[in-house]
Amino acid sequence: MAMYVGLTDNPEQRSQQHGSPSDWRLYSPFLNEDQARGWEKEAIERGFKGGPGGAGWKYGYTHTITSETREE
């Protein structure tokens, strides 16, 4: 199974939008957008699925992509 990585300003809402994955993992607030985008880019380079350039950046998150994962 693949892992998804993303950034958000509203982690609770994003978790719900992804279907509230059981292995949802939240990463503490980043100090600035450059730090957040760098973290996201490194995760994608390590094989995580995702796409840089989302609307938020204060928190990072990961979860396993399953057949029940939603993207809203």
N, C-alpha and C positions, 0 to 999 in steps of 0.2 A: 504494500500500500504506500501511496505517496503522502508526503507531509506538505501542508500548506503553511505559508508564512504571510503575514500582513501587518499593516499599521492602522491605527485608528485613534480617534480622540474619544470615542465612546465604546469601551470594551463590552459593556453589558448588551448594548444594542447589536453590536457586530456578532457576538456569540449567538444571540437569538436569530440573526439573519442567516447564520451558517447552520442553523438547526440545533444549537446548543450541544456541540460535540462533547462527548464524555471526557476526552483527553485535552480539552481546551487549556492552553497554558498561556498565561499573561506575563509579560516582561515589564518590569518597573518603568516608570516614566523616563523618557529620554530628555536630555537637557536642551536639545535643539533639533531642528529638522535634519541637518547634515548628519548628526550622530545616528538618528533613527534610520535614515535612508542607507547609511553605510552598513548598519546591522542587517537590514533587510537584504541588501545586495550580497553580503557575505553568505547569508542563509541560502539564497537562490543559487549562488555559485557552489554551495555544498550539496545541491540537489533538491532543495525544497521547491515546491511549486508556488507561484505567485507572480505578481507583476508590480514593479515599482511605479510610483506616481499616484497612489491613492490620495483621497482627500485629507485624511488625518495622518498624524505622525507621533503623537505623544506617547502611545503605548504600542508595544509589539505583541504579537500573538502567533501561536502555532497550533495546529491540530492535524489529525490524520484525515485524509480525504477518503470518505466511504460512499457507498451507494445512497446513504441517507443525508449526506452533506448537501446543504442548499447554498446558493449564492443569490442574494437579493440585492 
